[in-house]
Amino acid sequence: MSAIVQNSGVVRFLLALWGALAEAGRQSAAGGVLRRTEDWFGRTAEGSVLWTFLWREGTLLRAWPHSVSCPLFTGIVNLPCAAAKWIYKAGRRVWDGSLCFRMVSALGGAAFFFLGLFMLVMLMAPHAVWNNVYGFAGALGLLCLFILGSASRPGRRLQLDRLGPYMIFYMGFICIALAGSLATRLSMRFFFFHLTGFLLVLVLVSSVRKYEQLQLAVALAVTGISAAALYGCYQGYVGVEIVASQQDMIVNAGMPGRVYSFFDNPNNFAEQLAMLLPLDLALFLNCRWRGKLLSLCSLALGAAAIGFTYSRSGWIGLALAVVVFAALLDWRFVPALFLLGVAAIPLLPETIYNRIQTIGDTRDTSTRYRFDIYKATANLMRDYWVRGVGLGTDIMKRTFQTYPTIFDGSYPVHTHNNYLQMWGETGIWGILSFLALLLYQLKSGVKSVVSAGDKRVKRLLAAAVGGFCGILVVGVAEYTWYYPRNMFTWWFLFGVIAACVKLVRLEREKP
């Protein structure tokens, strides 16, 4: 493949043309103005209050590694690992002579691979056969596998300290919300969903020790979403039934049925694509020619599939993810992306173009529906903004039924907004800890992108931060955790950021 590219006259011409234009730009007056503007902007930003606030490490973060709480909580989490190491040392001769133990230990050392395999299977499982119990069982199995693998490896442990103090605060308030729920039994199931996400992050950040391991886990997850995208494209080709509750045909005349692939809802599918396609883009840039070809095919399938979902929030989320990804690598890519997006508008299918025009259209019943849900949420929040009602949509739905209905006589199932939902479930301290966790993760990710020496880690981290920004914006108009598989992917993406930050810091810690 590389020989073909190198011998291609067209490619050589385009490269020569690009080099000439780039050199002309550098030598031109406009290029000089652009460089001076860039330097001025950099100096101004670095001296600003906002820059100082975003870039500096606060007192809590500086004190965290040396505090009593850090080793205490990390030690508590690692009690199973300590027990496994003790049992191994007590009967080392027996264990080392056991073929079964050696095999399990070897598998435990590759927990990152099985986590990626878990993501692949989860993303390819049809909605009719998927059970959310599989998610918790899978996460618990990965944790046990890691613990068994750590028994004969002195340096292996669960690295809770790598996740920072805000993860502990967040999980603490999740436990408090469960204990203080208006109906603990209804909230218990959702507590295990939160626990599943936490375990996925913990196992991923603890098991990854070098970039190749993280890339393998990400590649397996991307393979799963690629299979879902392929099926979504098939649905788009053969057509799916139009569901009136998912598309207002008065303002979306001519729009076909929205594809959903292996998931329950087109928006759920679009959210999965918005989170994982940026990682696929990073793999495209990081891989060799064969990997680039596979990634390119996967990206094409994903782009087509998210178009077939007709999910406006999904489109916005993915577009933002790509812009953030490009800006983190080199902000000068952003104007080119903007021009490319404008130039692509005339090439869009008419149904997609018409769907884009309905964004913010108050005639669309889905828009009206959301605003009515927000009004109903305001009624609930006046009574429960401090303590929350408890974890999960079940207790939220039951609480909504004690207030007036929305315009169609029904009651909301959730708030249609991740942040309102978290506030309503966990109260004011829960939402504050959640926002602090998000800010800390994004800040750590951006700082590590800037300081990363390995370009592969830099690209993957930039893609993960971009996808995370995209799904956070989607969460303003959608409750993206309503479908637990999306929640698990959300936390997987969170874990990819944490693992990349760990790799960057390990690189800096080398003598």
Secondary structure by P-SEA (a helix, b strand, c coil): caaaaaacaaaaaaaaaaaaaaaaaaacaaaaaaaaaaaaaaaaaaacaaaaaacccccccccccccaaaaaaaaaaaaaaaaaaaaaaacaaaaaacaaaaaaaaaaaaaaaaaaaaaaaaaacccccccaaaaaaaaaaaaaaaaaaaccccccccccccccaaaaaaaaaaaaaaaaccccccaaaaaaaaaaaaaaaaaaaaacccaaaaaaaaaaaaaaaaaaaaaaaaaaaabbbbbccccccccccccccccccccccaaaaaaaaaacaaaaaaaaacccaaaaaaaaaaaaaaaaaaaaaccaaaaaaaaaaaaaaaaaacccaaaaaaaaaaaacccccaaaaaaaaaccccccaaaaaaaaaaaaaaaaaaccccccccccaaaaaaaaaacccccccccccccccaaaaaaaaccaaaaaaaaaaaaaaaaaaaaaaaacccaaaaaaaaaaaaaaaaaaaaaacccccccaaaaaaaaaaaaaaaaaaaaaaaaaacc
